Amino acid sequence: MSAAKWRRAMHTGLTGAPVRALPQAVGRAGGRSAPAAAPTVDPYASSDAPRWLKYLWRTLGARHVFVLVFVLLLPFVASPFLTYQVAAQSLIFGLIALSLTFLAGYGGMVSLAQMSVAGMAGYAVAVLGASGTATSLGWAWWVVVPFALVIAVICSTLIGWLSVRTDGIYTIMITLAIGVAFYYLVLQNYTVFNGFQGFQKVYPPLVWGINWRDPMPFYFLCLFWAMAGYFFIQWLVRTPFGIALQGTRDNARRMNSLGFNVTAHRVAAYAVSGLLAGVGGVLLVWYNGLITPGSVGTGWLINVLVIAVLGGMKHPIGAFLGAIVFILLQTFAIDLIDRERFNLVIGGVFLAIVLFSPDGLLGLWAKLRSRFGPNQVLTSTPQRRQA
């Protein structure tokens, strides 16, 4: 089925009537007149405005404007420690977790190899670029970064090609095995990956006379790519590819019977997630200034999954919410407990979220709004029995 046919199918119902007219038809069929919804004024509906402007008008709301103003003003009012250690790090891990949220939330595929894909991009930057190790090739950054992203996309595509033919626990085990294999590869290989020591002094380049390692420039660099990844996923899941991917998540057999190549859609989703994880991996190696086998160890493979589950996998913003909570606990929990017991705190928070809100912090917020929100007064009022 082509993209044009898919769009026509999504805009028309089974009877050929527009989809937006179905709620009123259902209301009439049930014997009760459905209240007419207030029409939404779209000033760009009948204009020749570009598609991205129409998309922003339909997508952005008051909360988006508030968050945008907050993140733009944060480095001007917060200390360099909070800007660099907390905010920038949260954006980086949120971008890596976003790749898992896209796979699991919209494709139904849980991968534990996303941190490995980010590590592949980070190691590519260290090996091909400049570092404190003689084995680095010293290429220019504008050549190194595209190469690193291409390597991440290719490796993620291969991981997807190997794992999409399985479901559930088998997919998790395959991706976990790939992540552990990559860890031991970089740990034991000294010719290319420099073994246990890894690569030191892998710093961002000096571009336009700006030292991108300074807290404020690096924060805005991370913010730009985090927002680009967020809006890219927001747009992608509304395209025919994104809708078909969600269809394969819900019922792969039915989508296959409709003529969709389920395997190709899933492998393409892995490629997209590899691009997101690759950008996060490049930013992460610049943030730390180094990369070692410990950066792609088993602990970090699990931590990315914890971040995604903490925030909630039903919306792209959940990855960044989970990253903020994780980084805050990682940064300030050591003031209350020993550093060695940090995993105990993370495990307790993770267990509490899973028990009380399986959908993460977004699910908890939805429950609170449904219980204490203004609509609760209307829904709790008993309806008057009709004669």
Rosetta blueprint (number, residue, H / E / L):
1 M L
2 S L
3 A H
4 A H
5 K H
6 W H
7 R H
8 R H
9 A H
10 M H
11 H H
12 T E
13 G L
14 L L
15 T L
16 G L
17 A L
18 P E
19 V H
20 R H
21 A H
22 L H
23 P H
24 Q H
25 A H
26 V H
27 G H
28 R H
29 A H
30 G L
31 G L
32 R L
33 S L
34 A L
35 P L
36 A L
37 A L
38 A L
39 P L
40 T L
41 V L
42 D L
43 P L
44 Y L
45 A L
46 S L
47 S L
48 D L
49 A L
50 P L
51 R H
52 W H
53 L H
54 K H
55 Y H
56 L H
57 W H
58 R H
59 T H
60 L L
61 G L
62 A H
63 R H
64 H H
65 V H
66 F H
67 V H
68 L H
69 V H
70 F H
71 V H
72 L H
73 L H
74 L H
75 P H
76 F H
77 V H
78 A L
79 S L
80 P H
81 F H
82 L H
83 T H
84 Y H
85 Q H
86 V H
87 A H
88 A H
89 Q H
90 S H
91 L H
92 I H
93 F H
94 G H
95 L H
96 I H
97 A H
98 L H
99 S H
100 L H
101 T H
102 F H
103 L H
104 A H
105 G H
106 Y H
107 G H
108 G L
109 M L
110 V L
111 S L
112 L L
113 A L
114 Q H
115 M H
116 S H
117 V H
118 A H
119 G H
120 M H
121 A H
122 G H
123 Y H
124 A H
125 V H
126 A H
127 V H
128 L H
129 G L
130 A L
131 S L
132 G L
133 T L
134 A L
135 T L
136 S L
137 L L
138 G L
139 W L
140 A L
141 W H
142 W H
143 V H
144 V H
145 V H
146 P H
147 F H
148 A H
149 L H
150 V H
151 I H
152 A H
153 V H
154 I H
155 C H
156 S H
157 T H
158 L H
159 I H
160 G H
161 W H
162 L H
163 S H
164 V L
165 R L
166 T L
167 D L
168 G L
169 I H
170 Y H
171 T H
172 I H
173 M H
174 I H
175 T H
176 L H
177 A H
178 I H
179 G H
180 V H
181 A H
182 F H
183 Y H
184 Y H
185 L H
186 V H
187 L H
188 Q H
189 N L
190 Y L
191 T L
192 V L
193 F L
194 N L
195 G H
196 F H
197 Q H
198 G L
199 F E
200 Q L
201 K L
202 V L
203 Y L
204 P L
205 P L
206 L E
207 V E
208 W L
209 G L
210 I E
211 N E
212 W L
213 R L
214 D L
215 P H
216 M H
217 P H
218 F H
219 Y H
220 F H
221 L H
222 C H
223 L H
224 F H
225 W H
226 A H
227 M H
228 A H
229 G H
230 Y H
231 F H
232 F H
233 I H
234 Q H
235 W H
236 L H
237 V L
238 R L
239 T L
240 P H
241 F H
242 G H
243 I H
244 A H
245 L H
246 Q H
247 G H
248 T H
249 R H
250 D H
251 N L
252 A H
253 R H
254 R H
255 M H
256 N H
257 S H
258 L L
259 G L
260 F L
261 N L
262 V H
263 T H
264 A H
265 H H
266 R H
267 V H
268 A H
269 A H
270 Y H
271 A H
272 V H
273 S H
274 G H
275 L H
276 L H
277 A H
278 G H
279 V H
280 G H
281 G H
282 V H
283 L H
284 L H
285 V H
286 W H
287 Y H
288 N H
289 G L
290 L L
291 I E
292 T L
293 P H
294 G H
295 S H
296 V H
297 G L
298 T H
299 G H
300 W H
301 L H
302 I H
303 N H
304 V H
305 L H
306 V H
307 I H
308 A H
309 V H
310 L H
311 G H
312 G L
313 M L
314 K L
315 H L
316 P L
317 I H
318 G H
319 A H
320 F H
321 L H
322 G H
323 A H
324 I H
325 V H
326 F H
327 I H
328 L H
329 L H
330 Q H
331 T H
332 F H
333 A H
334 I H
335 D H
336 L L
337 I L
338 D L
339 R H
340 E H
341 R H
342 F H
343 N H
344 L H
345 V H
346 I H
347 G H
348 G H
349 V H
350 F H
351 L H
352 A H
353 I H
354 V H
355 L H
356 F H
357 S L
358 P L
359 D L
360 G H
361 L H
362 L H
363 G H
364 L H
365 W H
366 A H
367 K H
368 L H
369 R H
370 S H
371 R H
372 F H
373 G L
374 P L
375 N H
376 Q H
377 V H
378 L H
379 T H
380 S H
381 T L
382 P L
383 Q L
384 R L
385 R L
386 Q L
387 A L
